[in-house]
Amino acid sequence: MKKLAAVLLTGLILTGCGAEESKKAVKEINVYTALENEQIPLFLENFKKHYPDIKVNITRDSTGVVITKILAEKDNPQADVVWGTAASGLLMLDNEKLLEPYAPKGIERVNPRFKDSSEVPVWVGNNAWMATFAVNKEEMKKLNLPVPETYEDLLKPEYKGLISMPHPASSGTGFLAVAGFIQIMGEDNAWNYMEKLHENIGVYTHSGSKPAKQATSGEYPIGISYDYPCVKLMNEGNPIAVVFPPEGSGWDSEANALIKKENIKPEAKIFLDWAVSDEVMKLYGTQYAITSVDIGNPVPEGYPKDPVSHLVENDFSWLAAHKDEILDKWSDKFGAKAEQK
């Protein structure tokens, strides 16, 4: 009997251990992100180093698609966390009461410009990304055309059909470009400007980085895009100039938020704490000139000396409140030149 009891006790202990191991094994979170595909493994490697027992399931798409997906799932939320997705898009989710306010550890280090102003924020930024354009210098030379230097230059008739730009309804980059026009020029002037720019547009893409790649290949030698892919492609030796218009750049913050749901996993909060930690901020700093926490990185080659001063004044709340209206109007006016999905 003693032997049997010992065997049973051992079995219970093993079963208990097995259950505990199984419990550990199923720790996982669903993370929706608009970060570039090549960036995600670089950042997540650091998370896995610190939290090897948490499985991170990534769903990656452009900002517009990520936000639309979360809105569609509002009655049965699938995501636990949104990571590295435009703050202006996250505010649309907040307007629908789909986000849970959360102050990650170390929030006091984050530049106030790059986080929600509420005491307990609904979004916290990792970095800032800004509208730029990439210009293929060799193609310009072949066409005997100068490199455009300003927004106004892009309206010159000699650039007709040579420009690509992201579609603002599907790309956060497209929206920040349009938001930049509105905040630099005022609403009426911006819509007049975009009507003239439309005449020179060859295609509106569904990816924010695609116009930079199209400029590099020469398919559309002028690509309105954002700083990261433009500077990266230039520094890889491609024959492109990266233009930061003197009028300033529309911008957004790649930000994080906690999805409101019945059972919020503690691992989701662990992820958000990690996402603004010093180690990962340094990793963001290898990709972006502006991080939400000052980590003392030198400004990367190809950027203005003081990138933050190049950012236009952004009213994120106004943009979120008017985003649908802006996108509907833009799509009615210009959507015919969107690339086929």
Disulfide bonds with the S-S distance in Angstrom:
none
